[in-house]
Amino acid sequence: MKLTKAQLDCLKGLEDKQGRISASRVVAHARKPSSPLHPLFPWNLKKAAMLHWIQRAREIIGHVTVLVQHETHEIKVPVYVRDRSVGGAQGYRSVIALRADPAAARESLVYTLEVAAGHVRRGLDLAGPLGLTREIDRLLAEIVGVQRIAKGVKSKKAA
């Protein structure tokens, strides 16, 4: 989402003296038709409710996990992951089903690593004041390296 300068200025104006801002404060301001933030929200209650319910369903699907015994310890793994093969629609696929579809499993892994890299890049922005940029850089390089390997495996199979 690309915000306009007026929208960015409006958000800055909603910060308190310590630079804090809350979602409820943003919504309260955006309710005003004159607010630059107003067009960013679906004000039709039926549409807004459906968007909320869909987001809630995503959260529910994402919270389904199973405990897997790995050597000497148990780890929680997701049962469902994003299914990139459905195009623009946001579908999910069970990890068990992905085991039988290596190409889709690689695509899911590459997508998951893209999301992880995005979070780590954001962490890199926050790491400067803490003096941890070198460590975060290293972590990002590892994620990108695994992502390249996964992509490379895909292209070698296709060749």
C-alpha positions, 0 to 999 in steps of 0.5 A: 500500500502506498500512502500519500504525503497527506496520509503520512502527515496525518499519521505523524500527527496522531502520534503522542509525545513519545511517538506512540500511535494506536490502531484505535486512534487511527480508526477514530480519526479515519471515520471523519470523511474529511480525514486523508485516512478515510478512503483507506477503510471499507466503511460499508459494514457488511464488506468490513465484517466480511474482510474481518471474518476472512482475516480471522479465518486466516488466523485460525488456519495459521494456528493449526499445528501438530507436534512432531518428534524430531530425534530427541525433542518435539517441535510444533509445525504448521498443518497448513501453508499458503498455496501459491498455485491458486493465483490471486486467491488466498488458499492454503494447502496441508503440508502433508499434501505438499509432500506429494508435490515437490514443485509446490512444496519448493514454491511454498518454501520460497514464499515462506523464505521471502516473507521471513526475509521481509521480516528480517529486513525490517529487523535490520532497520531496527537493529542499527540503534542496538548495534546488531546490524552485522548479526541481522545481516548475517541472518538475512544472508542465510535466509536468502542463500537457502531461498536461492538454493530452493529456487535453484533446485526448482530450475534444475528439475525443470531443465 
